[in-house]
Amino acid sequence: MPSRVRVYVDFDGTISLEDTTDVILERFADPSWQKIETEWLAGRIGSRECLAKQVDLIRATPEQLDAVCAEVPLDPHFPELVALCRSHDIVLTVISDGLDRIVSKMLTHAGVGVPVLANRLEWIGDKRWRLAFPHAYDDCRTHAGNCKCLALTEHANSLRILIGDGRSDFCAAETADLVVAKGALVEHCQTRGLPYTVFGNFAGATTLLADWIGALKRGRIAPLVADGSAHATPTA
């Protein structure tokens, strides 16, 4: 039943149309953050180590960082997905390997109130910041700052839908019951043979989820296939 469904949504590049952490680093960090990024992309360090080192390079006031929240656009259709989930008593959680201060402020500015799991950005004065990892897991396979797999595993008795676009979603995609993907996550699902379906924006994702919920209520869910063609089977 829909009450057993939980929806997990990535933030940067999924809800936000730009990666907010990259925007902040490009504006306020020493250029050496890019070398750290290269180490992460090459798989030599995990995102936890990468982000901690990069945040140490930021020099900005709280007001300067908060200004980014007003400049980076969100997918305008995301509130439609939130409303759909609320109408069916489905728990929707934003789960991000980004910065909690930025994620929460942007969602609040958009009038969206949902639970957020993200890395904790802490101001330590004099334009300096540090990052804490309340959702890290020592045995995380990818050494992520926010172990998304752990969050999904905690609700293994629910039907777990993951909506995402990038590297921080790769591991969780192998745990989720349904993956709604775009960007690099599509290629990952194809490579691993994981069931997924594609979305372009949250207008499409909301329609897809509404159809899926309707079919779930009727007990008519089509099998998921690895080429992204899964959809709810309509009643006869």
N, C-alpha and C positions, 0 to 999 in steps of 0.2 A: 504494500500500500504506500501511497505517497508520503505518509507520515514517517515511514522508515527510510525515506530518501534524504540524503545529505548532499549538498552542492558545495564544491570548493572551487573558488575562482582566483586565479593568479591576478596580480595587479599590473606590474610594469609591462607594457606592450600588449596587455590584454584588456584591462579596464582603462588604463591610461594609454593614450595613443603614442606616447614617447616613453622611453625608459627614464624615469625621474632621477634615478641614481646617477646615470650617465650625464644628464643635464647638469646636475649639481657638481659633479666632478669636473666637467668641462669648464664650468664658470669659476669655481672656487678652489680647486685643488691644484697642487703642484703638478706639472706635466708628467712627472714620473709615475703617476697613477696608471698611465697607459702601459708601462712595462709590467706592472703588477697584473693588469688585465690580460696581457699576453701570456703570463705564467699560468693564469687560471684557464684561459682558452686552450692552452696546450695540455691541460690536465695535470700539471706539476704541483698545483696547490688547489685546495678546495675553496668554495665560495666564502666560507667563514674566515679563513686566513686572508683571502683576497680583500674582502670588504673591510675587515678590521684595519688592514694596512692602508687602504685607500681613504677611509674616513679620517685616519690620523693626519692625512695630508690636506684636509679641508681647512680653509681659513675664511670664515663667514660669520656674521652675526645671526642670531635667531631670526631677525626681521628679513635678512637677505634670503635665508633658506625658505622662510614662509612665503616670500614673494613668488617663488617657483611654483607653489601650489596654485596660485591664481593664473599662472601663465600656461601650464601644460594642460592640454585639453583631455577630457575623458570621453569615452564612447558615450554619446548622448542617449543611447538606448539601454544602458546598463540598469537604470531605475526600473525599466519594464520587467527585466528578469527578477529584480528584487521583489517587485509587486506580485509577480506570478508565484514566486516561492512562498510569500507570505499568505497569499490567498489559499494555498494548499497546505499551510503549516509545515513547510519544508525549511529546514535550517540551511541557510546560506552563509558561508564563511569565506571572507577574503583571506587568502593564505599567500604571503609574499616573502621572498628572500630579500626584500628591500628594506626601507627605513620607515618605522612605524609612525614617526612624527609627520612625515610627508603623506603617507597613505591615509592616515586618519583625518588629517586636515583637508585633503582633497575630497574625500568622501563626504565629510561634514559640509564643506562648501557646496557640494552638489545636492545636499539635502538627503543623503543616503546614510542610514544608520544600520550597520551590520557588524557582527563580530569581526575583528581583525587579528590575525596572527602574523607578526612580522618582527624583524630585528629591532631592538630598542636603541634609538639614537639619543645620546645624552650630551647636553651642553656642559662643558667644564670651564666656561669662562674664556674671555680674551680671544674670541673667534675660534676656539678650539672645541673639538667634538670627539667622542669615543662611542664605540658600538658595543652593546651587550647582546647576548644571544639566549634569551629565555626559552626559546623553542628548539635549541640545538640538542643533538643526541650523540653521545660519545661514539656509538657504534654505527653512525650514519655512513652508508657506503660511499657517498659522494662528499662527505665532510662539509655539508651545507651549514650555513648559518641557521636556517630554519628548515628542519627536517620534515618535509611535507609527507614523506612516507609514514613517519610516526603519527602524524595527525590523522591520516586516513586509517591506519591500523587500529587506532583507539576506538574506531567505530566500525569494526569489521562486520558487525551484524546488520549494518545498514547497506542500502544500495548507494554506492558512492560515485558521484559524477564529478569529474575533474574538467575544468575549462581553463585552458592555458595556451601558451605560445612558445615557450623557450626552454633553455637548459635546466632551469630550476624545477621544471615539471617532468623531466624525463623519468626519474625514478618513481615518482608518484603515479605516472601513467601506467606503470606495470602493476600497481596495486589497485587502481580504480576499477569499478565495474563498467563504466562508460567514460570515454575520453572525447571531449569536444575540443578540437584543436585547430590552430592556425600556425603559420610561421614554421619555425624549426621543429616544433612538436609534431607536425604532420610528417615530416621526413623521418623523425625518430620512430614514430609508430609504424611507418612503412618498413623501415629497416628491421625493426624487431618483430614485425608481424603482429602488432597489437591492434585490437579492434578500436576504431575511432570513427568519428564523423567530423566533417569540416564546417567551420563557420567563418564568415567574413566580418560581421559585427554582431552586436547583441540583439539587433532586431531579428536576425536569422537564428541566433542561439535561443532566443525566447520562444520563437515559433516552434523550433525543433523540440525544445523541452516541453512545451504545452502539448504538442502531439504525442510525445513519449508518455507524459503523465496520463493523458486520456486513454492511450492504448494500455498502459499499465493497469488502470482501473478496470478496463474491460478484459484484462488477462490476455491481450493480443499484442505481444512484443515480437517484432521480427528479429531473427538472429543477427548479431553483429558480425560484420566481415571486415577484413583488414584493408579494404580498398576505399573505406570511407563512405560506402553506400548504405549504411545501416539507417533504418527509419522505422517509425511505428507503423504497424499494419492496421489499416482502417477496418472497422467492423463491416460485415457483409450487409 
